[in-house]
Amino acid sequence: MRADAEFDIIVYGATGFTGRLVAEHLVRTQPPGGEVSWAMAGRSADKLAEVRDLIGAPASTPLVVCDAADPAQLRAMVHRAKVIVTTVGPYQLYGSDLVAACVEAGTDYVDLCGESNWMAEMVAAHHEAARASGARILFSCGFDSIPFELGVLFAEETAKRRLGHPVPRVKGRVRNMRGGLSGGTAASGAATMDAIRRNPALFQLMINPFALTPGFTGPAQPPGNEAVFDEDVGAEVGPFMMAAINTKNVHRSNFLQGHPWGADFTYDEMSITAPGSSTSFTDLGGAGAPKPGEGPSLEERENGFYDILFVGIDADGRKVRVSVKGDRDPGYGSTSKMMAETAIQLIGTPATAGGVWTPGAALGVPLIERLAAHAGLAFTDETDKAG
């Protein structure tokens, strides 16, 4: 992290839908003279000023013009911030030069990426250089994959407290959810599919749960690709579309921490399909996902939510049960708050070494506490409710 930066945070992509929501959260929680100083960045000064006024930010809010296609502008921007929070995706199309600039400058980086092919490329290209420069690169700081990575962390911390040690098996089960797939996520998925068409070898990376743990492969993981009855939750469960990225981030988190949950750790993620629960983005997104830059109304965002159960299972069969719940729709309202608060926690945790991190591995339990206090997430031990 750059100690000499002009701003604590620059929100890059602030004229886009999710970037605007990140800035809007900072308007509400970080007034001038507050905990952090921040600026808005994007390609157009006029559009930045329009969004600044739309979200009620002070007229003095700094505006930074920067085009993702201009490496010189990217380098100039990253030297002005301790942390860049970027919503400019698909990242495999528009993010590589920004990551490289942050790594070179020693500037921290936060995004909401779920593009595991690009993430694997960035890990290989930049992890060691980021360690050397001190830059902390945090991918997947939105709904993919913070509630899941931190949900597993919270389950393991609960197991340590209740059982005396971490558990080798965790199940993630989405119990209920309301909210549509974001336009940016849809565009990222399309970019990934196009990349696979151009390079079919990427398909093996996409289905490999250890694609983000270079040099390490753990035991075979449950495929989660068909409906089954799960006795541990007492319900039918089926495939969850975000499991492919979330499981990779969970295993990278364990890997980065030196495998505190065991080198034989097993994790899978599915949706509960019981009557009354709705856990599919396509069911909840209406006629189709919005285009990048578009999104749901304030009412739709505030009426959204998610509820995820994690069951930790010890080798002797004992179990812990915890939940992670969010108070806004996952793709926009909750994601924007998680990104902003992760960046703030990063600023407040200067001792973490550089590298390409996951949020939970870099920031641990203090990030859970910040998200619970400021981002509308609830982490609850439900072990005593089981049965």
C-alpha positions as a Markdown table, in Angstrom:
| # | Residue | x | y | z |
|---|---|---|---|---|
| 1 | Met | 0.0 | 0.0 | 0.0 |
| 2 | Arg | 1.3 | 3.4 | -0.9 |
| 3 | Ala | 1.7 | 5.5 | 2.2 |
| 4 | Asp | 2.3 | 8.7 | 0.3 |
| 5 | Ala | -1.0 | 8.5 | -1.8 |
| 6 | Glu | -3.2 | 11.6 | -2.3 |
| 7 | Phe | -6.4 | 9.5 | -1.7 |
| 8 | Asp | -7.2 | 6.5 | 0.3 |
| 9 | Ile | -9.6 | 5.1 | -2.3 |
| 10 | Ile | -10.3 | 5.8 | -5.9 |
| 11 | Val | -13.5 | 4.2 | -7.2 |
| 12 | Tyr | -12.7 | 3.4 | -10.9 |
| 13 | Gly | -15.8 | 2.9 | -13.0 |
| 14 | Ala | -17.9 | 5.3 | -11.0 |
| 15 | Thr | -20.1 | 6.1 | -13.9 |
| 16 | Gly | -21.2 | 2.5 | -14.3 |
| 17 | Phe | -24.1 | 1.0 | -12.4 |
| 18 | Thr | -22.1 | -0.9 | -9.7 |
| 19 | Gly | -19.4 | 1.7 | -9.5 |
| 20 | Arg | -22.0 | 4.4 | -8.8 |
| 21 | Leu | -23.4 | 2.3 | -6.0 |
| 22 | Val | -19.9 | 1.9 | -4.5 |
| 23 | Ala | -19.5 | 5.7 | -4.6 |
| 24 | Glu | -23.0 | 6.1 | -3.2 |
| 25 | His | -22.1 | 3.9 | -0.2 |
| 26 | Leu | -19.0 | 6.1 | 0.4 |
| 27 | Val | -21.1 | 9.2 | 0.2 |
| 28 | Arg | -23.3 | 7.8 | 3.0 |
| 29 | Thr | -20.6 | 6.5 | 5.2 |
| 30 | Gln | -17.5 | 8.6 | 4.5 |
| 31 | Pro | -18.3 | 12.3 | 4.4 |
| 32 | Pro | -15.5 | 14.8 | 3.9 |
| 33 | Gly | -13.1 | 14.5 | 6.9 |
| 34 | Gly | -14.4 | 11.0 | 7.6 |
| 35 | Glu | -12.4 | 7.7 | 8.0 |
| 36 | Val | -11.1 | 7.7 | 4.5 |
| 37 | Ser | -10.6 | 10.2 | 1.6 |
| 38 | Trp | -11.8 | 9.1 | -1.8 |
| 39 | Ala | -12.3 | 10.1 | -5.4 |
| 40 | Met | -14.3 | 9.0 | -8.4 |
| 41 | Ala | -12.7 | 7.9 | -11.6 |
| 42 | Gly | -13.9 | 7.1 | -15.2 |
| 43 | Arg | -13.4 | 8.0 | -18.8 |
| 44 | Ser | -15.6 | 11.1 | -18.9 |
| 45 | Ala | -15.3 | 14.2 | -16.7 |
| 46 | Asp | -18.8 | 15.2 | -17.6 |
| 47 | Lys | -20.3 | 11.9 | -16.8 |
| 48 | Leu | -18.4 | 11.8 | -13.5 |
| 49 | Ala | -19.8 | 15.2 | -12.5 |
| 50 | Glu | -23.3 | 14.0 | -13.5 |
| 51 | Val | -23.0 | 10.9 | -11.3 |
| 52 | Arg | -21.4 | 12.9 | -8.4 |
| 53 | Asp | -24.5 | 15.2 | -8.4 |
| 54 | Leu | -26.9 | 12.3 | -8.9 |
| 55 | Ile | -25.7 | 10.5 | -5.8 |
| 56 | Gly | -25.5 | 13.6 | -3.6 |
| 57 | Ala | -21.7 | 13.7 | -3.3 |
| 58 | Pro | -20.2 | 17.0 | -2.3 |
| 59 | Ala | -19.3 | 19.3 | -5.2 |
| 60 | Ser | -15.7 | 19.1 | -3.9 |
| 61 | Thr | -15.5 | 15.3 | -4.5 |
| 62 | Pro | -12.4 | 14.8 | -6.6 |
| 63 | Leu | -12.9 | 13.5 | -10.2 |
| 64 | Val | -10.2 | 11.6 | -12.0 |
| 65 | Val | -10.3 | 11.0 | -15.7 |
| 66 | Cys | -8.8 | 7.7 | -16.7 |
| 67 | Asp | -9.4 | 5.4 | -19.7 |
| 68 | Ala | -8.6 | 1.7 | -19.3 |
| 69 | Ala | -7.1 | 1.7 | -22.8 |
| 70 | Asp | -4.5 | 4.3 | -21.9 |
| 71 | Pro | -1.7 | 2.8 | -19.8 |
| 72 | Ala | -0.2 | 6.2 | -19.0 |
| 73 | Gln | -3.5 | 7.4 | -17.5 |
| 74 | Leu | -3.7 | 4.1 | -15.5 |
| 75 | Arg | -0.2 | 4.6 | -14.1 |
| 76 | Ala | -1.0 | 8.2 | -13.2 |
| 77 | Met | -4.2 | 7.2 | -11.4 |
| 78 | Val | -2.8 | 4.3 | -9.4 |
| 79 | His | 0.0 | 6.5 | -8.0 |
| 80 | Arg | -2.7 | 8.8 | -6.5 |
| 81 | Ala | -4.4 | 6.1 | -4.4 |
| 82 | Lys | -3.7 | 3.7 | -1.6 |
| 83 | Val | -6.5 | 1.4 | -3.0 |
| 84 | Ile | -8.1 | 1.2 | -6.4 |
| 85 | Val | -11.7 | -0.2 | -6.3 |
| 86 | Thr | -12.5 | -1.1 | -9.9 |
| 87 | Thr | -15.8 | -2.2 | -11.4 |
| 88 | Val | -14.5 | -1.8 | -15.0 |
| 89 | Gly | -15.1 | -5.3 | -16.5 |
| 90 | Pro | -15.1 | -7.8 | -18.0 |
| 91 | Tyr | -11.7 | -7.8 | -16.4 |
| 92 | Gln | -10.2 | -10.1 | -19.0 |
| 93 | Leu | -10.9 | -7.4 | -21.5 |
| 94 | Tyr | -10.2 | -4.2 | -19.5 |
| 95 | Gly | -8.4 | -5.2 | -16.3 |
| 96 | Ser | -4.9 | -6.5 | -17.1 |
| 97 | Asp | -3.1 | -3.2 | -17.5 |
| 98 | Leu | -4.7 | -1.9 | -14.3 |
| 99 | Val | -3.5 | -4.8 | -12.3 |
| 100 | Ala | 0.0 | -4.5 | -13.8 |
| 101 | Ala | 0.0 | -0.8 | -13.0 |
| 102 | Cys | -1.0 | -1.4 | -9.4 |
| 103 | Val | 1.6 | -4.1 | -8.9 |
| 104 | Glu | 4.3 | -1.9 | -10.3 |
| 105 | Ala | 3.3 | 1.1 | -8.1 |
| 106 | Gly | 2.7 | -0.9 | -4.9 |
| 107 | Thr | -1.0 | 0.2 | -4.9 |
| 108 | Asp | -3.7 | -2.1 | -3.5 |
| 109 | Tyr | -6.5 | -3.3 | -5.7 |
| 110 | Val | -10.1 | -4.5 | -5.1 |
| 111 | Asp | -12.5 | -5.8 | -7.7 |
| 112 | Leu | -15.6 | -8.0 | -8.0 |
| 113 | Cys | -14.1 | -10.5 | -10.6 |
| 114 | Gly | -15.5 | -14.0 | -11.1 |
| 115 | Glu | -13.4 | -14.7 | -14.2 |
| 116 | Ser | -11.3 | -17.6 | -13.0 |
| 117 | Asn | -9.4 | -17.9 | -16.3 |
| 118 | Trp | -8.2 | -14.3 | -16.1 |
| 119 | Met | -7.5 | -14.6 | -12.3 |
| 120 | Ala | -5.3 | -17.7 | -12.9 |
| 121 | Glu | -3.4 | -15.7 | -15.5 |
| 122 | Met | -3.0 | -12.7 | -13.1 |
| 123 | Val | -1.8 | -15.0 | -10.3 |
| 124 | Ala | 0.9 | -16.5 | -12.5 |
| 125 | Ala | 2.0 | -13.1 | -13.9 |
| 126 | His | 1.9 | -11.0 | -10.8 |
| 127 | His | 1.9 | -12.8 | -7.4 |
| 128 | Glu | 5.6 | -12.7 | -6.9 |
| 129 | Ala | 6.0 | -9.1 | -8.2 |
| 130 | Ala | 3.2 | -8.0 | -5.9 |
| 131 | Arg | 4.9 | -9.6 | -3.0 |
| 132 | Ala | 8.0 | -7.6 | -3.9 |
| 133 | Ser | 6.2 | -4.2 | -4.4 |
| 134 | Gly | 3.8 | -4.6 | -1.5 |
| 135 | Ala | 0.7 | -4.3 | -3.7 |
| 136 | Arg | -2.2 | -6.4 | -2.3 |
| 137 | Ile | -4.3 | -7.5 | -5.2 |
| 138 | Leu | -7.8 | -8.7 | -4.0 |
| 139 | Phe | -10.1 | -10.3 | -6.6 |
| 140 | Ser | -13.7 | -11.4 | -6.0 |
| 141 | Cys | -14.7 | -8.9 | -3.4 |
| 142 | Gly | -18.4 | -9.0 | -4.2 |
| 143 | Phe | -21.1 | -11.7 | -4.0 |
| 144 | Asp | -18.6 | -13.8 | -5.7 |
| 145 | Ser | -17.0 | -14.8 | -3.5 |
| 146 | Ile | -17.0 | -12.9 | -0.1 |
| 147 | Pro | -20.1 | -14.5 | 1.5 |
| 148 | Phe | -18.8 | -17.9 | 0.6 |
| 149 | Glu | -15.1 | -17.5 | 1.3 |
| 150 | Leu | -15.9 | -15.7 | 4.6 |
| 151 | Gly | -18.7 | -18.2 | 5.3 |
| 152 | Val | -16.2 | -21.0 | 5.3 |
| 153 | Leu | -13.8 | -19.0 | 7.4 |
| 154 | Phe | -16.6 | -18.3 | 9.9 |
| 155 | Ala | -17.5 | -22.0 | 9.9 |
| 156 | Glu | -13.9 | -23.0 | 10.6 |
| 157 | Glu | -13.6 | -20.4 | 13.4 |
| 158 | Thr | -16.8 | -21.7 | 14.9 |
| 159 | Ala | -15.5 | -25.3 | 14.7 |
| 160 | Lys | -12.3 | -24.3 | 16.4 |
| 161 | Arg | -14.3 | -22.7 | 19.2 |
| 162 | Arg | -16.8 | -25.5 | 19.6 |
| 163 | Leu | -14.8 | -28.6 | 18.6 |
| 164 | Gly | -11.3 | -27.5 | 19.4 |
| 165 | His | -10.0 | -27.6 | 15.8 |
| 166 | Pro | -10.9 | -26.9 | 12.2 |
| 167 | Val | -12.9 | -29.4 | 10.2 |
| 168 | Pro | -11.9 | -31.1 | 7.0 |
| 169 | Arg | -15.3 | -30.9 | 5.3 |
| 170 | Val | -17.6 | -27.9 | 4.7 |
| 171 | Lys | -20.8 | -27.8 | 2.7 |
| 172 | Gly | -22.1 | -24.5 | 1.4 |
| 173 | Arg | -25.9 | -24.5 | 0.8 |
| 174 | Val | -27.8 | -21.5 | -0.6 |
| 175 | Arg | -31.1 | -21.5 | 1.2 |
| 176 | Asn | -32.8 | -18.5 | -0.3 |
| 177 | Met | -32.0 | -15.5 | -2.5 |
| 178 | Arg | -33.8 | -12.7 | -4.3 |
| 179 | Gly | -32.0 | -10.6 | -6.8 |
| 180 | Gly | -31.0 | -10.6 | -10.4 |
| 181 | Leu | -27.7 | -11.4 | -12.2 |
| 182 | Ser | -25.8 | -8.2 | -12.8 |
| 183 | Gly | -25.2 | -7.0 | -16.3 |
| 184 | Gly | -21.5 | -6.9 | -15.7 |
| 185 | Thr | -21.5 | -10.5 | -14.5 |
| 186 | Ala | -23.4 | -11.6 | -17.6 |
| 187 | Ala | -20.9 | -9.7 | -19.8 |
| 188 | Ser | -18.0 | -11.4 | -17.9 |
| 189 | Gly | -19.6 | -14.8 | -18.5 |
| 190 | Ala | -19.9 | -14.1 | -22.2 |
| 191 | Ala | -16.3 | -13.0 | -22.4 |
| 192 | Thr | -15.2 | -16.2 | -20.6 |
| 193 | Met | -17.2 | -18.4 | -23.0 |
| 194 | Asp | -15.6 | -16.5 | -25.9 |
| 195 | Ala | -12.2 | -17.1 | -24.4 |
| 196 | Ile | -12.9 | -20.9 | -24.1 |
| 197 | Arg | -14.1 | -21.0 | -27.7 |
| 198 | Arg | -10.8 | -19.5 | -28.8 |
| 199 | Asn | -8.8 | -21.7 | -26.4 |
| 200 | Pro | -10.6 | -24.9 | -25.5 |
| 201 | Ala | -7.9 | -25.8 | -23.1 |
| 202 | Leu | -9.3 | -23.2 | -20.7 |
| 203 | Phe | -12.3 | -25.5 | -20.1 |
| 204 | Gln | -10.2 | -27.8 | -17.9 |
| 205 | Leu | -9.2 | -24.8 | -15.8 |
| 206 | Met | -12.8 | -23.8 | -15.4 |
| 207 | Ile | -13.8 | -27.2 | -14.0 |
| 208 | Asn | -10.7 | -27.6 | -11.8 |
| 209 | Pro | -11.4 | -26.5 | -8.2 |
| 210 | Phe | -7.6 | -26.1 | -7.7 |
| 211 | Ala | -7.1 | -23.8 | -10.7 |
| 212 | Leu | -6.0 | -20.9 | -8.3 |
| 213 | Thr | -3.6 | -23.0 | -6.2 |
| 214 | Pro | -0.6 | -23.3 | -8.4 |
| 215 | Gly | 1.6 | -26.3 | -7.5 |
| 216 | Phe | -1.1 | -27.8 | -5.2 |
| 217 | Thr | -3.9 | -30.2 | -6.0 |
| 218 | Gly | -6.0 | -31.5 | -3.1 |
| 219 | Pro | -8.4 | -34.5 | -3.0 |
| 220 | Ala | -11.2 | -35.1 | -5.5 |
| 221 | Gln | -14.0 | -32.7 | -4.7 |
| 222 | Pro | -17.8 | -33.4 | -5.0 |
| 223 | Pro | -18.9 | -32.4 | -8.5 |
| 224 | Gly | -22.2 | -30.7 | -7.4 |
| 225 | Asn | -23.6 | -31.1 | -10.9 |
| 226 | Glu | -26.8 | -33.0 | -10.2 |
| 227 | Ala | -29.7 | -33.0 | -7.8 |
| 228 | Val | -29.3 | -35.1 | -4.7 |
| 229 | Phe | -30.9 | -35.4 | -1.2 |
| 230 | Asp | -28.5 | -33.9 | 1.4 |
| 231 | Glu | -29.0 | -35.5 | 4.8 |
| 232 | Asp | -27.0 | -32.8 | 6.5 |
| 233 | Val | -29.6 | -30.2 | 5.5 |
| 234 | Gly | -32.6 | -32.5 | 5.2 |
| 235 | Ala | -33.5 | -31.3 | 1.7 |
| 236 | Glu | -32.9 | -31.8 | -2.0 |
| 237 | Val | -30.0 | -29.8 | -3.3 |
| 238 | Gly | -29.1 | -28.9 | -6.9 |
| 239 | Pro | -26.3 | -27.2 | -8.8 |
| 240 | Phe | -25.5 | -23.6 | -8.0 |
| 241 | Met | -24.2 | -21.5 | -10.9 |
| 242 | Met | -21.5 | -19.6 | -8.9 |
| 243 | Ala | -20.0 | -22.7 | -7.3 |
| 244 | Ala | -17.3 | -22.9 | -10.1 |
| 245 | Ile | -15.7 | -19.7 | -9.0 |
| 246 | Asn | -16.5 | -19.7 | -5.3 |
| 247 | Thr | -15.0 | -23.2 | -4.7 |
| 248 | Lys | -11.7 | -22.0 | -6.4 |
| 249 | Asn | -11.5 | -19.0 | -4.2 |
| 250 | Val | -12.2 | -21.0 | -1.0 |
| 251 | His | -9.4 | -23.4 | -1.9 |
| 252 | Arg | -7.1 | -20.5 | -2.7 |
| 253 | Ser | -7.9 | -19.0 | 0.7 |
| 254 | Asn | -6.9 | -22.3 | 2.4 |
| 255 | Phe | -3.8 | -22.5 | 0.2 |
| 256 | Leu | -2.6 | -18.9 | 0.9 |
| 257 | Gln | -3.0 | -19.4 | 4.7 |
| 258 | Gly | -0.8 | -22.5 | 4.7 |
| 259 | His | -3.8 | -25.0 | 4.7 |
| 260 | Pro | -5.1 | -24.4 | 8.2 |
| 261 | Trp | -8.2 | -26.4 | 7.3 |
| 262 | Gly | -6.0 | -29.3 | 6.1 |
| 263 | Ala | -4.4 | -30.3 | 2.8 |
| 264 | Asp | -7.3 | -32.7 | 2.5 |
| 265 | Phe | -10.0 | -30.1 | 2.9 |
| 266 | Thr | -13.2 | -30.7 | 0.9 |
| 267 | Tyr | -15.8 | -28.1 | 0.0 |
| 268 | Asp | -18.8 | -28.0 | -2.3 |
| 269 | Glu | -21.6 | -25.6 | -2.9 |
| 270 | Met | -25.2 | -26.2 | -4.0 |
| 271 | Ser | -28.6 | -24.7 | -3.8 |
| 272 | Ile | -31.4 | -26.0 | -1.6 |
| 273 | Thr | -34.4 | -26.7 | -3.8 |
| 274 | Ala | -37.0 | -27.1 | -1.0 |
| 275 | Pro | -40.5 | -25.5 | -1.6 |
| 276 | Gly | -40.5 | -21.8 | -0.8 |
| 277 | Ser | -36.9 | -21.2 | -1.5 |
| 278 | Ser | -35.7 | -19.5 | -4.7 |
| 279 | Thr | -31.9 | -19.7 | -5.3 |
| 280 | Ser | -31.5 | -19.2 | -9.0 |
| 281 | Phe | -30.4 | -15.9 | -10.6 |
| 282 | Thr | -32.3 | -16.8 | -13.8 |
| 283 | Asp | -35.5 | -17.4 | -11.9 |
| 284 | Leu | -35.1 | -14.0 | -10.1 |
| 285 | Gly | -33.7 | -11.9 | -12.9 |
| 286 | Gly | -36.8 | -11.4 | -14.9 |
| 287 | Ala | -36.7 | -11.6 | -18.7 |
| 288 | Gly | -32.9 | -11.4 | -18.8 |
| 289 | Ala | -29.9 | -9.8 | -17.2 |
| 290 | Pro | -29.5 | -6.1 | -17.8 |
| 291 | Lys | -26.8 | -4.7 | -20.0 |
| 292 | Pro | -23.6 | -3.5 | -18.4 |
| 293 | Gly | -24.3 | -0.1 | -16.8 |
| 294 | Glu | -27.9 | -1.0 | -16.2 |
| 295 | Gly | -29.5 | -2.5 | -13.0 |
| 296 | Pro | -32.5 | -2.8 | -10.8 |
| 297 | Ser | -34.3 | 0.0 | -9.1 |
| 298 | Leu | -33.7 | 1.1 | -5.5 |
| 299 | Glu | -36.8 | -0.8 | -4.4 |
| 300 | Glu | -35.6 | -4.0 | -6.1 |
| 301 | Arg | -32.2 | -3.7 | -4.6 |
| 302 | Glu | -33.5 | -3.0 | -1.1 |
| 303 | Asn | -36.0 | -5.9 | -1.3 |
| 304 | Gly | -33.3 | -8.3 | -2.4 |
| 305 | Phe | -31.4 | -10.6 | 0.1 |
| 306 | Tyr | -29.5 | -13.9 | 0.4 |
| 307 | Asp | -29.3 | -16.6 | 3.0 |
| 308 | Ile | -26.4 | -19.2 | 2.8 |
| 309 | Leu | -25.9 | -22.1 | 5.2 |
| 310 | Phe | -22.5 | -23.7 | 5.9 |
| 311 | Val | -22.3 | -27.1 | 7.5 |
| 312 | Gly | -18.8 | -28.0 | 8.9 |
| 313 | Ile | -18.3 | -31.8 | 9.4 |
| 314 | Asp | -15.5 | -33.2 | 11.6 |
| 315 | Ala | -13.8 | -36.5 | 11.0 |
| 316 | Asp | -15.8 | -38.0 | 13.9 |
| 317 | Gly | -19.1 | -36.8 | 12.5 |
| 318 | Arg | -19.7 | -33.8 | 14.8 |
| 319 | Lys | -21.0 | -30.8 | 13.0 |
| 320 | Val | -21.2 | -27.0 | 13.2 |
| 321 | Arg | -23.8 | -25.0 | 11.3 |
| 322 | Val | -23.4 | -21.3 | 10.5 |
| 323 | Ser | -25.1 | -18.9 | 8.2 |
| 324 | Val | -24.3 | -15.8 | 6.2 |
| 325 | Lys | -27.1 | -13.4 | 5.3 |
| 326 | Gly | -27.1 | -10.2 | 3.2 |
| 327 | Asp | -29.7 | -7.5 | 3.5 |
| 328 | Arg | -29.7 | -6.4 | -0.2 |
| 329 | Asp | -29.8 | -8.0 | -3.6 |
| 330 | Pro | -26.6 | -9.9 | -4.1 |
| 331 | Gly | -25.4 | -8.6 | -7.5 |
| 332 | Tyr | -25.7 | -4.9 | -6.8 |
| 333 | Gly | -26.8 | -3.6 | -3.4 |
| 334 | Ser | -24.8 | -6.0 | -1.3 |
| 335 | Thr | -21.8 | -6.3 | -3.7 |
| 336 | Ser | -21.2 | -2.6 | -3.7 |
| 337 | Lys | -21.2 | -2.3 | 0.1 |
| 338 | Met | -18.8 | -5.3 | 0.4 |
| 339 | Met | -16.4 | -3.8 | -2.1 |
| 340 | Ala | -16.2 | -0.5 | -0.4 |
| 341 | Glu | -15.9 | -1.9 | 3.1 |
| 342 | Thr | -13.2 | -4.4 | 2.0 |
| 343 | Ala | -11.2 | -1.5 | 0.7 |
| 344 | Ile | -11.6 | 0.4 | 4.0 |
| 345 | Gln | -10.5 | -2.7 | 5.9 |
| 346 | Leu | -7.5 | -3.1 | 3.6 |
| 347 | Ile | -6.4 | 0.5 | 4.5 |
| 348 | Gly | -6.8 | -0.3 | 8.1 |
| 349 | Thr | -4.6 | -3.5 | 7.8 |
| 350 | Pro | -1.3 | -2.2 | 6.6 |
| 351 | Ala | 0.8 | -5.1 | 7.9 |
| 352 | Thr | -0.5 | -7.7 | 5.4 |
| 353 | Ala | 2.2 | -8.6 | 2.8 |
| 354 | Gly | 1.8 | -8.0 | -0.9 |
| 355 | Gly | 0.6 | -10.6 | -3.3 |
| 356 | Val | -2.5 | -11.8 | -5.1 |
| 357 | Trp | -4.9 | -12.5 | -2.2 |
| 358 | Thr | -8.4 | -13.6 | -1.4 |
| 359 | Pro | -10.2 | -11.1 | 0.9 |
| 360 | Gly | -10.6 | -13.6 | 3.7 |
| 361 | Ala | -7.0 | -14.8 | 3.6 |
| 362 | Ala | -5.7 | -11.2 | 3.6 |
| 363 | Leu | -8.0 | -9.7 | 6.2 |
| 364 | Gly | -9.5 | -12.6 | 8.2 |
| 365 | Val | -12.0 | -12.2 | 11.0 |
| 366 | Pro | -11.7 | -8.3 | 11.2 |
| 367 | Leu | -13.2 | -8.2 | 7.7 |
| 368 | Ile | -16.1 | -10.4 | 8.9 |
| 369 | Glu | -16.6 | -7.9 | 11.8 |
| 370 | Arg | -16.5 | -4.9 | 9.5 |
| 371 | Leu | -19.0 | -6.3 | 7.0 |
| 372 | Ala | -21.3 | -7.2 | 9.8 |
| 373 | Ala | -21.1 | -3.7 | 11.2 |
| 374 | His | -21.2 | -1.7 | 8.0 |
| 375 | Ala | -22.3 | -3.8 | 5.0 |
| 376 | Gly | -25.5 | -5.4 | 6.1 |
| 377 | Leu | -24.1 | -8.9 | 6.4 |
| 378 | Ala | -25.0 | -11.2 | 9.3 |
| 379 | Phe | -22.7 | -14.1 | 10.4 |
| 380 | Thr | -24.6 | -16.4 | 12.8 |
| 381 | Asp | -23.7 | -19.6 | 14.6 |
| 382 | Glu | -26.8 | -21.9 | 14.1 |
| 383 | Thr | -25.2 | -25.0 | 15.6 |
| 384 | Asp | -27.6 | -25.1 | 18.6 |
| 385 | Lys | -30.6 | -24.7 | 16.3 |
| 386 | Ala | -29.8 | -27.9 | 14.4 |
| 387 | Gly | -32.1 | -30.8 | 14.6 |
